[in-house]
Amino acid sequence: MANIKSAKKRIRVIDKKTARNRRVKDHVKTALKNFDAALESGDFEAAAAKLRAAEKELKQAAAKGTLNKHAVSRKVSRLAKRFNAAKAAK
């Protein structure tokens, strides 16, 4: 445990940031799972809505600095590609 006041503060700040990042990542993972479930069920209207929701969550995570913006862009592109491929196959 830290003894210096500034070190104690850094520990508190890091704990807050870790909690926020974990919460944001949990929201992203939930949105991605919802999209996968909608895509697997074959309901393309629901999947399109879930894709928009997942894209929003990902971009918010990038805006907060939790995820890298390039990684988010890549994920969104791959999700859209999967959605379009599934829709075309139907």
CNS distance restraints for C-alpha pairs under 8 A (distance, minus, plus):
assign (resid   2 and name CA) (resid   7 and name CA) 5.93 0.50 0.50
assign (resid   2 and name CA) (resid   8 and name CA) 5.78 0.50 0.50
assign (resid   3 and name CA) (resid   7 and name CA) 7.21 0.50 0.50
assign (resid   3 and name CA) (resid   8 and name CA) 7.00 0.50 0.50
assign (resid   4 and name CA) (resid   8 and name CA) 6.32 0.50 0.50
assign (resid   5 and name CA) (resid   9 and name CA) 6.33 0.50 0.50
assign (resid   6 and name CA) (resid  10 and name CA) 6.22 0.50 0.50
assign (resid   7 and name CA) (resid  11 and name CA) 6.32 0.50 0.50
assign (resid   8 and name CA) (resid  12 and name CA) 6.47 0.50 0.50
assign (resid   9 and name CA) (resid  13 and name CA) 6.18 0.50 0.50
assign (resid  10 and name CA) (resid  14 and name CA) 5.99 0.50 0.50
assign (resid  11 and name CA) (resid  15 and name CA) 6.17 0.50 0.50
assign (resid  12 and name CA) (resid  16 and name CA) 6.38 0.50 0.50
assign (resid  13 and name CA) (resid  17 and name CA) 6.26 0.50 0.50
assign (resid  14 and name CA) (resid  18 and name CA) 5.95 0.50 0.50
assign (resid  15 and name CA) (resid  19 and name CA) 6.16 0.50 0.50
assign (resid  16 and name CA) (resid  20 and name CA) 6.25 0.50 0.50
assign (resid  17 and name CA) (resid  21 and name CA) 6.05 0.50 0.50
assign (resid  18 and name CA) (resid  22 and name CA) 6.04 0.50 0.50
assign (resid  19 and name CA) (resid  23 and name CA) 6.16 0.50 0.50
assign (resid  20 and name CA) (resid  24 and name CA) 6.17 0.50 0.50
assign (resid  21 and name CA) (resid  25 and name CA) 6.10 0.50 0.50
assign (resid  21 and name CA) (resid  66 and name CA) 5.71 0.50 0.50
assign (resid  22 and name CA) (resid  26 and name CA) 6.10 0.50 0.50
assign (resid  23 and name CA) (resid  27 and name CA) 6.35 0.50 0.50
assign (resid  24 and name CA) (resid  28 and name CA) 6.34 0.50 0.50
assign (resid  24 and name CA) (resid  61 and name CA) 6.26 0.50 0.50
assign (resid  24 and name CA) (resid  66 and name CA) 7.37 0.50 0.50
assign (resid  25 and name CA) (resid  29 and name CA) 6.13 0.50 0.50
assign (resid  25 and name CA) (resid  61 and name CA) 7.49 0.50 0.50
assign (resid  25 and name CA) (resid  66 and name CA) 7.70 0.50 0.50
assign (resid  26 and name CA) (resid  30 and name CA) 6.14 0.50 0.50
assign (resid  27 and name CA) (resid  31 and name CA) 6.22 0.50 0.50
assign (resid  27 and name CA) (resid  57 and name CA) 7.01 0.50 0.50
assign (resid  28 and name CA) (resid  32 and name CA) 6.23 0.50 0.50
assign (resid  28 and name CA) (resid  54 and name CA) 6.72 0.50 0.50
assign (resid  28 and name CA) (resid  57 and name CA) 5.60 0.50 0.50
assign (resid  28 and name CA) (resid  58 and name CA) 6.07 0.50 0.50
assign (resid  28 and name CA) (resid  61 and name CA) 7.73 0.50 0.50
assign (resid  29 and name CA) (resid  33 and name CA) 6.15 0.50 0.50
assign (resid  30 and name CA) (resid  34 and name CA) 6.15 0.50 0.50
assign (resid  31 and name CA) (resid  35 and name CA) 6.27 0.50 0.50
assign (resid  31 and name CA) (resid  50 and name CA) 7.05 0.50 0.50
assign (resid  31 and name CA) (resid  53 and name CA) 6.69 0.50 0.50
assign (resid  31 and name CA) (resid  54 and name CA) 4.88 0.50 0.50
assign (resid  31 and name CA) (resid  57 and name CA) 7.20 0.50 0.50
assign (resid  32 and name CA) (resid  36 and name CA) 6.21 0.50 0.50
assign (resid  32 and name CA) (resid  54 and name CA) 5.83 0.50 0.50
assign (resid  33 and name CA) (resid  37 and name CA) 6.13 0.50 0.50
assign (resid  34 and name CA) (resid  38 and name CA) 6.21 0.50 0.50
assign (resid  34 and name CA) (resid  50 and name CA) 6.49 0.50 0.50
assign (resid  35 and name CA) (resid  39 and name CA) 6.08 0.50 0.50
assign (resid  35 and name CA) (resid  47 and name CA) 5.70 0.50 0.50
assign (resid  35 and name CA) (resid  50 and name CA) 4.90 0.50 0.50
assign (resid  35 and name CA) (resid  51 and name CA) 5.85 0.50 0.50
assign (resid  35 and name CA) (resid  54 and name CA) 7.14 0.50 0.50
assign (resid  36 and name CA) (resid  40 and name CA) 6.07 0.50 0.50
assign (resid  36 and name CA) (resid  47 and name CA) 7.88 0.50 0.50
assign (resid  37 and name CA) (resid  41 and name CA) 6.22 0.50 0.50
assign (resid  38 and name CA) (resid  42 and name CA) 6.54 0.50 0.50
assign (resid  38 and name CA) (resid  43 and name CA) 5.95 0.50 0.50
assign (resid  38 and name CA) (resid  44 and name CA) 7.29 0.50 0.50
assign (resid  38 and name CA) (resid  46 and name CA) 6.07 0.50 0.50
assign (resid  38 and name CA) (resid  47 and name CA) 4.83 0.50 0.50
assign (resid  38 and name CA) (resid  50 and name CA) 7.34 0.50 0.50
assign (resid  39 and name CA) (resid  43 and name CA) 6.40 0.50 0.50
assign (resid  39 and name CA) (resid  44 and name CA) 6.60 0.50 0.50
assign (resid  39 and name CA) (resid  47 and name CA) 5.35 0.50 0.50
assign (resid  39 and name CA) (resid  83 and name CA) 7.23 0.50 0.50
assign (resid  39 and name CA) (resid  86 and name CA) 7.70 0.50 0.50
assign (resid  42 and name CA) (resid  47 and name CA) 7.97 0.50 0.50
assign (resid  43 and name CA) (resid  47 and name CA) 6.11 0.50 0.50
assign (resid  44 and name CA) (resid  48 and name CA) 5.91 0.50 0.50
assign (resid  44 and name CA) (resid  87 and name CA) 7.02 0.50 0.50
assign (resid  45 and name CA) (resid  49 and name CA) 6.44 0.50 0.50
assign (resid  46 and name CA) (resid  50 and name CA) 6.11 0.50 0.50
assign (resid  47 and name CA) (resid  51 and name CA) 5.93 0.50 0.50
assign (resid  47 and name CA) (resid  83 and name CA) 7.70 0.50 0.50
assign (resid  48 and name CA) (resid  52 and name CA) 6.35 0.50 0.50
assign (resid  48 and name CA) (resid  83 and name CA) 7.79 0.50 0.50
assign (resid  49 and name CA) (resid  53 and name CA) 6.30 0.50 0.50
assign (resid  50 and name CA) (resid  54 and name CA) 6.00 0.50 0.50
assign (resid  51 and name CA) (resid  55 and name CA) 6.05 0.50 0.50
assign (resid  51 and name CA) (resid  79 and name CA) 7.34 0.50 0.50
assign (resid  51 and name CA) (resid  80 and name CA) 7.46 0.50 0.50
assign (resid  52 and name CA) (resid  56 and name CA) 6.17 0.50 0.50
assign (resid  53 and name CA) (resid  57 and name CA) 6.27 0.50 0.50
assign (resid  54 and name CA) (resid  58 and name CA) 6.11 0.50 0.50
assign (resid  55 and name CA) (resid  59 and name CA) 6.11 0.50 0.50
assign (resid  55 and name CA) (resid  76 and name CA) 6.01 0.50 0.50
assign (resid  56 and name CA) (resid  60 and name CA) 6.11 0.50 0.50
assign (resid  57 and name CA) (resid  61 and name CA) 6.19 0.50 0.50
assign (resid  58 and name CA) (resid  62 and name CA) 6.33 0.50 0.50
assign (resid  58 and name CA) (resid  67 and name CA) 7.90 0.50 0.50
assign (resid  58 and name CA) (resid  72 and name CA) 5.99 0.50 0.50
assign (resid  58 and name CA) (resid  76 and name CA) 7.76 0.50 0.50
assign (resid  59 and name CA) (resid  63 and name CA) 6.13 0.50 0.50
assign (resid  59 and name CA) (resid  69 and name CA) 7.49 0.50 0.50
assign (resid  59 and name CA) (resid  72 and name CA) 6.65 0.50 0.50
assign (resid  60 and name CA) (resid  64 and name CA) 6.20 0.50 0.50
assign (resid  61 and name CA) (resid  65 and name CA) 6.32 0.50 0.50
assign (resid  61 and name CA) (resid  66 and name CA) 5.31 0.50 0.50
assign (resid  61 and name CA) (resid  67 and name CA) 5.65 0.50 0.50
assign (resid  62 and name CA) (resid  66 and name CA) 5.84 0.50 0.50
assign (resid  62 and name CA) (resid  67 and name CA) 4.78 0.50 0.50
assign (resid  62 and name CA) (resid  68 and name CA) 5.65 0.50 0.50
assign (resid  62 and name CA) (resid  69 and name CA) 5.04 0.50 0.50
assign (resid  62 and name CA) (resid  72 and name CA) 6.69 0.50 0.50
assign (resid  63 and name CA) (resid  69 and name CA) 7.63 0.50 0.50
assign (resid  67 and name CA) (resid  71 and name CA) 7.13 0.50 0.50
assign (resid  67 and name CA) (resid  72 and name CA) 6.83 0.50 0.50
assign (resid  68 and name CA) (resid  72 and name CA) 6.26 0.50 0.50
assign (resid  69 and name CA) (resid  73 and name CA) 6.13 0.50 0.50
assign (resid  70 and name CA) (resid  74 and name CA) 6.19 0.50 0.50
assign (resid  71 and name CA) (resid  75 and name CA) 6.19 0.50 0.50
assign (resid  72 and name CA) (resid  76 and name CA) 6.14 0.50 0.50
assign (resid  73 and name CA) (resid  77 and name CA) 6.15 0.50 0.50
assign (resid  74 and name CA) (resid  78 and name CA) 6.23 0.50 0.50
assign (resid  75 and name CA) (resid  79 and name CA) 6.13 0.50 0.50
assign (resid  76 and name CA) (resid  80 and name CA) 6.18 0.50 0.50
assign (resid  77 and name CA) (resid  81 and name CA) 6.10 0.50 0.50
assign (resid  78 and name CA) (resid  82 and name CA) 6.15 0.50 0.50
assign (resid  79 and name CA) (resid  83 and name CA) 6.15 0.50 0.50
assign (resid  80 and name CA) (resid  84 and name CA) 6.07 0.50 0.50
assign (resid  81 and name CA) (resid  85 and name CA) 6.08 0.50 0.50
assign (resid  82 and name CA) (resid  86 and name CA) 6.10 0.50 0.50
assign (resid  83 and name CA) (resid  87 and name CA) 6.10 0.50 0.50
assign (resid  84 and name CA) (resid  88 and name CA) 6.03 0.50 0.50
assign (resid  85 and name CA) (resid  89 and name CA) 6.10 0.50 0.50
assign (resid  86 and name CA) (resid  90 and name CA) 6.33 0.50 0.50
